[in-house]
């Protein structure tokens, strides 16, 4: 299954200011809990604060690549 994870990230601008933005990720996982754990693993090396704001099941059935 695929899940939509919304992650609030803190990052540093070119001028050295800390800003926040929310990004959306598509996660392939077995459950909402598993998807959240995957996101936490992916961002474990992130230099600044991050927060998983939400994880929800998506309607996407499959992803095809060339």
N, CA, C and O atoms as CSV, one atom per row, in Angstrom:
chain,resi,resn,atom,element,x,y,z
A,1,UNK,N,N,0.829,-1.175,0.000
A,1,UNK,CA,C,0.000,0.000,0.000
A,1,UNK,C,C,0.881,1.249,0.000
A,1,UNK,O,O,2.049,1.224,0.388
A,2,UNK,N,N,0.280,2.317,-0.443
A,2,UNK,CA,C,0.984,3.593,-0.460
A,2,UNK,C,C,0.323,4.558,0.519
A,2,UNK,O,O,-0.899,4.583,0.665
A,3,UNK,N,N,1.148,5.339,1.174
A,3,UNK,CA,C,0.678,6.303,2.164
A,3,UNK,C,C,1.244,7.677,1.845
A,3,UNK,O,O,2.346,7.795,1.310
A,4,UNK,N,N,0.489,8.708,2.175
A,4,UNK,CA,C,0.917,10.091,2.003
A,4,UNK,C,C,1.386,10.591,3.366
A,4,UNK,O,O,0.616,10.615,4.326
A,5,UNK,N,N,2.641,10.985,3.443
A,5,UNK,CA,C,3.209,11.508,4.691
A,5,UNK,C,C,3.522,12.988,4.506
A,5,UNK,O,O,4.203,13.379,3.559
A,6,UNK,N,N,3.019,13.795,5.418
A,6,UNK,CA,C,3.325,15.230,5.411
A,6,UNK,C,C,4.329,15.486,6.526
A,6,UNK,O,O,4.089,15.172,7.692
A,7,UNK,N,N,5.473,16.074,6.129
A,7,UNK,CA,C,6.586,16.279,7.053
A,7,UNK,C,C,6.913,17.763,7.118
A,7,UNK,O,O,7.127,18.406,6.090
A,8,UNK,N,N,6.950,18.300,8.324
A,8,UNK,CA,C,7.333,19.701,8.540
A,8,UNK,C,C,8.834,19.722,8.825
A,8,UNK,O,O,9.306,19.126,9.793
A,9,UNK,N,N,9.565,20.414,7.968
A,9,UNK,CA,C,11.022,20.454,8.039
A,9,UNK,C,C,11.528,21.837,8.416
A,9,UNK,O,O,10.970,22.851,7.996
A,10,UNK,N,N,12.561,21.869,9.190
A,10,UNK,CA,C,13.273,23.110,9.463
A,10,UNK,C,C,14.543,23.060,8.624
A,10,UNK,O,O,15.212,22.029,8.563
A,11,UNK,N,N,14.875,24.175,7.979
A,11,UNK,CA,C,16.070,24.226,7.146
A,11,UNK,C,C,16.694,25.612,7.229
A,11,UNK,O,O,16.063,26.575,7.666
A,12,UNK,N,N,17.939,25.687,6.801
A,12,UNK,CA,C,18.672,26.953,6.834
A,12,UNK,C,C,18.742,27.547,5.428
A,12,UNK,O,O,19.095,26.856,4.472
A,13,UNK,N,N,18.403,28.832,5.310
A,13,UNK,CA,C,18.472,29.513,4.020
A,13,UNK,C,C,19.922,29.877,3.710
A,13,UNK,O,O,20.813,29.703,4.542
A,14,UNK,N,N,20.138,30.383,2.503
A,14,UNK,CA,C,21.473,30.827,2.102
A,14,UNK,C,C,21.980,31.959,2.988
A,14,UNK,O,O,23.187,32.151,3.130
A,15,UNK,N,N,21.047,32.710,3.587
A,15,UNK,CA,C,21.426,33.820,4.458
A,15,UNK,C,C,21.583,33.400,5.909
A,15,UNK,O,O,21.814,34.239,6.780
A,16,UNK,N,N,21.459,32.100,6.176
A,16,UNK,CA,C,21.658,31.591,7.524
A,16,UNK,C,C,20.427,31.622,8.418
A,16,UNK,O,O,20.524,31.328,9.610
A,17,UNK,N,N,19.276,31.973,7.864
A,17,UNK,CA,C,18.047,32.006,8.650
A,17,UNK,C,C,17.412,30.620,8.696
A,17,UNK,O,O,17.478,29.871,7.721
A,18,UNK,N,N,16.797,30.281,9.830
A,18,UNK,CA,C,16.069,29.029,9.932
A,18,UNK,C,C,14.623,29.255,9.507
A,18,UNK,O,O,13.946,30.154,10.005
A,19,UNK,N,N,14.167,28.427,8.582
A,19,UNK,CA,C,12.805,28.510,8.059
A,19,UNK,C,C,12.159,27.133,8.200
A,19,UNK,O,O,12.840,26.132,8.422
A,20,UNK,N,N,10.826,27.103,8.066
A,20,UNK,CA,C,10.093,25.842,8.101
A,20,UNK,C,C,9.257,25.711,6.838
A,20,UNK,O,O,8.752,26.698,6.302
A,21,UNK,N,N,9.122,24.477,6.374
A,21,UNK,CA,C,8.256,24.190,5.236
A,21,UNK,C,C,7.687,22.794,5.426
A,21,UNK,O,O,8.258,21.964,6.133
A,22,UNK,N,N,6.561,22.552,4.787
A,22,UNK,CA,C,5.937,21.236,4.838
A,22,UNK,C,C,6.064,20.590,3.467
A,22,UNK,O,O,5.737,21.193,2.446
A,23,UNK,N,N,6.546,19.352,3.464
A,23,UNK,CA,C,6.707,18.592,2.224
A,23,UNK,C,C,5.857,17.327,2.302
A,23,UNK,O,O,5.584,16.812,3.387
A,24,UNK,N,N,5.448,16.841,1.146
A,24,UNK,CA,C,4.606,15.648,1.065
A,24,UNK,C,C,5.387,14.525,0.391
A,24,UNK,O,O,6.034,14.732,-0.636
A,25,UNK,N,N,5.318,13.333,0.984
A,25,UNK,CA,C,6.048,12.173,0.477
A,25,UNK,C,C,5.098,11.002,0.274
A,25,UNK,O,O,4.148,10.819,1.034
A,26,UNK,N,N,5.364,10.220,-0.751
A,26,UNK,CA,C,4.644,8.980,-1.001
A,26,UNK,C,C,5.494,7.851,-0.433
A,26,UNK,O,O,6.661,7.702,-0.797
A,27,UNK,N,N,4.909,7.058,0.458
A,27,UNK,CA,C,5.657,6.014,1.161
A,27,UNK,C,C,4.989,4.671,0.910
A,27,UNK,O,O,3.778,4.531,1.079
A,28,UNK,N,N,5.776,3.691,0.509
A,28,UNK,CA,C,5.244,2.338,0.368
A,28,UNK,C,C,5.493,1.621,1.685
A,28,UNK,O,O,6.634,1.492,2.127
A,29,UNK,N,N,4.405,1.152,2.312
A,29,UNK,CA,C,4.518,0.525,3.624
A,29,UNK,C,C,3.346,-0.419,3.847
A,29,UNK,O,O,2.412,-0.468,3.046
A,30,UNK,N,N,3.405,-1.171,4.948
A,30,UNK,CA,C,2.341,-2.117,5.296
A,30,UNK,C,C,1.238,-1.490,6.140
A,30,UNK,O,O,0.120,-2.001,6.187
A,31,UNK,N,N,1.557,-0.371,6.812
A,31,UNK,CA,C,0.578,0.275,7.685
A,31,UNK,C,C,0.972,1.728,7.888
A,31,UNK,O,O,2.058,2.148,7.488
A,32,UNK,N,N,0.085,2.490,8.509
A,32,UNK,CA,C,0.380,3.892,8.827
A,32,UNK,C,C,1.581,3.960,9.768
A,32,UNK,O,O,2.469,4.792,9.584
A,33,UNK,N,N,1.608,3.098,10.760
A,33,UNK,CA,C,2.717,3.080,11.723
A,33,UNK,C,C,4.034,2.775,11.024
A,33,UNK,O,O,5.052,3.406,11.310
A,34,UNK,N,N,4.018,1.816,10.115
A,34,UNK,CA,C,5.215,1.451,9.357
A,34,UNK,C,C,5.667,2.616,8.473
A,34,UNK,O,O,6.863,2.889,8.368
A,35,UNK,N,N,4.713,3.302,7.839
A,35,UNK,CA,C,5.051,4.447,6.986
A,35,UNK,C,C,5.706,5.553,7.804
A,35,UNK,O,O,6.688,6.150,7.364
A,36,UNK,N,N,5.175,5.828,8.980
A,36,UNK,CA,C,5.766,6.853,9.845
A,36,UNK,C,C,7.179,6.460,10.264
A,36,UNK,O,O,8.069,7.310,10.302
A,37,UNK,N,N,7.395,5.188,10.578
A,37,UNK,CA,C,8.726,4.711,10.956
A,37,UNK,C,C,9.713,4.853,9.795
A,37,UNK,O,O,10.876,5.198,10.004
A,38,UNK,N,N,9.251,4.588,8.582
A,38,UNK,CA,C,10.105,4.733,7.399
A,38,UNK,C,C,10.532,6.181,7.231
A,38,UNK,O,O,11.701,6.457,6.960
A,39,UNK,N,N,9.591,7.109,7.389
A,39,UNK,CA,C,9.916,8.536,7.265
A,39,UNK,C,C,10.928,8.943,8.334
A,39,UNK,O,O,11.884,9.661,8.041
A,40,UNK,N,N,10.725,8.494,9.559
A,40,UNK,CA,C,11.675,8.820,10.632
A,40,UNK,C,C,13.068,8.281,10.311
A,40,UNK,O,O,14.066,8.947,10.587
A,41,UNK,N,N,13.145,7.097,9.739
A,41,UNK,CA,C,14.440,6.519,9.352
A,41,UNK,C,C,15.098,7.355,8.260
A,41,UNK,O,O,16.300,7.615,8.314
A,42,UNK,N,N,14.311,7.777,7.267
A,42,UNK,CA,C,14.851,8.576,6.161
A,42,UNK,C,C,15.393,9.928,6.632
A,42,UNK,O,O,16.365,10.437,6.075
A,43,UNK,N,N,14.771,10.499,7.645
A,43,UNK,CA,C,15.183,11.818,8.128
A,43,UNK,C,C,16.070,11.743,9.377
A,43,UNK,O,O,16.324,12.768,10.010
A,44,UNK,N,N,16.537,10.561,9.734
A,44,UNK,CA,C,17.342,10.420,10.955
A,44,UNK,C,C,18.642,11.223,10.894
A,44,UNK,O,O,19.162,11.631,11.932
A,45,UNK,N,N,19.166,11.453,9.704
A,45,UNK,CA,C,20.404,12.231,9.544
A,45,UNK,C,C,20.133,13.704,9.246
A,45,UNK,O,O,21.073,14.460,9.004
A,46,UNK,N,N,18.867,14.127,9.259
A,46,UNK,CA,C,18.513,15.515,8.961
A,46,UNK,C,C,19.150,16.418,10.000
A,46,UNK,O,O,19.065,16.163,11.202
A,47,UNK,N,N,19.776,17.458,9.532
A,47,UNK,CA,C,20.562,18.359,10.388
A,47,UNK,C,C,19.693,19.174,11.346
A,47,UNK,O,O,20.160,19.565,12.416
A,48,UNK,N,N,18.445,19.434,10.980
A,48,UNK,CA,C,17.565,20.309,11.754
A,48,UNK,C,C,16.348,19.519,12.234
A,48,UNK,O,O,16.241,18.316,11.992
A,49,UNK,N,N,15.442,20.205,12.911
A,49,UNK,CA,C,14.236,19.556,13.418
A,49,UNK,C,C,13.295,19.184,12.275
A,49,UNK,O,O,13.233,19.867,11.252
A,50,UNK,N,N,12.571,18.095,12.470
A,50,UNK,CA,C,11.501,17.707,11.552
A,50,UNK,C,C,10.396,17.062,12.372
A,50,UNK,O,O,10.625,16.574,13.478
A,51,UNK,N,N,9.198,17.070,11.811
A,51,UNK,CA,C,8.056,16.481,12.485
A,51,UNK,C,C,7.141,15.852,11.441
A,51,UNK,O,O,6.796,16.494,10.449
A,52,UNK,N,N,6.755,14.619,11.657
A,52,UNK,CA,C,5.782,13.974,10.791
A,52,UNK,C,C,4.414,14.482,11.228
A,52,UNK,O,O,3.922,14.120,12.296
A,53,UNK,N,N,3.807,15.319,10.402
A,53,UNK,CA,C,2.535,15.956,10.755
A,53,UNK,C,C,1.352,15.013,10.560
A,53,UNK,O,O,0.419,15.011,11.362
A,54,UNK,N,N,1.390,14.210,9.492
A,54,UNK,CA,C,0.292,13.275,9.261
A,54,UNK,C,C,0.735,12.174,8.306
A,54,UNK,O,O,1.646,12.350,7.497
A,55,UNK,N,N,0.066,11.041,8.425
A,55,UNK,CA,C,0.240,9.932,7.494
A,55,UNK,C,C,-1.152,9.387,7.217
A,55,UNK,O,O,-1.903,9.078,8.142
A,56,UNK,N,N,-1.490,9.272,5.935
A,56,UNK,CA,C,-2.802,8.744,5.575
A,56,UNK,C,C,-2.680,7.822,4.372
A,56,UNK,O,O,-1.767,7.954,3.556
A,57,UNK,N,N,-3.608,6.896,4.280
A,57,UNK,CA,C,-3.607,5.960,3.169
A,57,UNK,C,C,-3.950,6.704,1.892
A,57,UNK,O,O,-4.850,7.544,1.883
A,58,UNK,N,N,-3.238,6.401,0.811
A,58,UNK,CA,C,-3.503,7.052,-0.469
A,58,UNK,C,C,-4.382,6.152,-1.341
A,58,UNK,O,O,-4.574,4.972,-1.048
A,59,UNK,N,N,-4.896,6.726,-2.394
A,59,UNK,CA,C,-5.692,5.972,-3.363
A,59,UNK,C,C,-4.838,5.432,-4.500
A,59,UNK,O,O,-5.370,4.828,-5.432
A,60,UNK,N,N,-3.548,5.633,-4.446
A,60,UNK,CA,C,-2.634,5.183,-5.491
A,60,UNK,C,C,-2.523,3.656,-5.411
A,60,UNK,O,O,-2.254,3.094,-4.349
A,61,UNK,N,N,-2.733,3.008,-6.543
A,61,UNK,CA,C,-2.695,1.549,-6.587
A,61,UNK,C,C,-1.323,1.010,-6.926
A,61,UNK,O,O,-0.917,-0.036,-6.420
A,62,UNK,N,N,-0.598,1.729,-7.794
A,62,UNK,CA,C,0.707,1.250,-8.228
A,62,UNK,C,C,1.489,2.429,-8.803
A,62,UNK,O,O,0.914,3.453,-9.172
A,63,UNK,N,N,2.787,2.268,-8.870
A,63,UNK,CA,C,3.667,3.272,-9.458
A,63,UNK,C,C,4.451,2.588,-10.574
A,63,UNK,O,O,5.114,1.575,-10.350
A,64,UNK,N,N,4.369,3.145,-11.762
A,64,UNK,CA,C,5.097,2.607,-12.914
A,64,UNK,C,C,6.267,3.518,-13.238
A,64,UNK,O,O,6.148,4.742,-13.182
A,65,UNK,N,N,7.382,2.922,-13.574
A,65,UNK,CA,C,8.549,3.720,-13.984
A,65,UNK,C,C,9.037,3.221,-15.328
A,65,UNK,O,O,8.817,2.068,-15.700
A,66,UNK,N,N,9.700,4.104,-16.046
A,66,UNK,CA,C,10.184,3.768,-17.387
A,66,UNK,C,C,11.384,2.870,-17.338
A,66,UNK,O,O,11.917,2.492,-18.382
